Amino acid sequence: MSETTTTPFERDVAEQPAALQRLADAPATDLGLLTSREWERVVLTGMGSSHYAGLPTWRRLTALGRSAWAVDTGQLLDDDALLTEGTLLVVTSQSGASGEVTELLRRREGGRVAAAAVVGITDDHDSPLARSADLVVPLHSGPEATVSTKSYLNTLAVHRLLRAAVAGEDGEQVRRSELPDAAAAVQQVIDGVDLSAIATATAQHPARRLAFIGARDSAGTALFAALITKEAAKVAAEGYVGGQFRHGPFELAGDGLTAVVFTPERGALDASLRRLVGDLLAAGTRVVVVGDEGSGATATVPVGGTGDLAFAAASAVVAELFAVDLARANGVVPGAFLHGSKITTTV
């Protein structure tokens, strides 16, 4: 498709490898604050895709024996006693100006909530988050026209750098090797994945239903995929983590349901998800599996790269491309907002 016929959303999708490389080439941020003391707890927060990108970090911190919570900022406003004088608060907001994030920062500045230090992950150096944070970690994703694309992938990469710092890994090695690896894997998906036929069959089914399912590190991918599908394609979709789908939503299985299953981390589906794929297929569901070619699904999408960051980033781009095809099949402009806007400031 020529430059003149692509939408702003699609151009943002295409620019993602360059955005990842831009982050890799940017001056490294000193992340010493993360290990400057023994934090009583670490609270990871954000809204929407900003929050989902931090879920692998929560898993890693927990595996390292750290007291860590992943709570979206809306819920954290309702339960702000979770923030203590010994808390490291990691706030991810691509705009740095989301309504809930701004309110949380206002409460901290007014002394209503405690947090020993705030790490702000954002793309806007002039945002409320950047001005309030004790440490700002820039995304270097650049301007985005509509739904999150570049900013989501760069957020995944920044969180990978945070995990490296906490775990005592060589952050510069991660920057030099894993970020370019992710950029290459994303480019491979952009150049080679075509789910237009399945998207058309899904969007045009009279009883269409759409579910995205992931587990462990792919849980965030499934939630991200459902969110951008609603935003970019105006198709109702839900994201499920692990076995959640069997507890009620499985009654939606059958003709009209398309289920996209993301392989957890790199490697084959685990036994639980493989059984779920088999049961969904037996019930007449159209199933797409991302990251495992041996699943026997209706369609499979291989994901390249060598590291976990490349796997997560490329899997997310599969969801973005699927959303583009769904939008066109649904008769809407991919990524164009009808009722909302790029930054949600209303609480």
Secondary structure, 3 states (H helix, E strand, C coil): CCCCCCCHHHHHHHCHHHHHHHHHHCCCCCCHHHHCCCCCEEEEEECCHHHHCCHHHHHHHHHCCCCEEECCHHHHHHCHHHCCCCEEEEEECCCCCCHHHHHHHHHHHCCCCCCCEEEEEECCCCCHHHHHCCEEEECCCCCCCCCCCHHHHHHHHHHHHHHHHHHCCCHHHHHHHHHHHHHHHHHHHHHHCCCHHHHHHHHCCCCCEEEEEECHHHHHHHHHHHHHHHHHHCCCCEEEEHHHHHCCHHHHCCCCEEEEEECCCCCCCCHHHHHHHHHHHHCCCEEEEECCCCCCCCEEECCCCCCHHHHHHHHHHHHHHHHHHHHHHCCCCCCCCCCCCCCCCCC
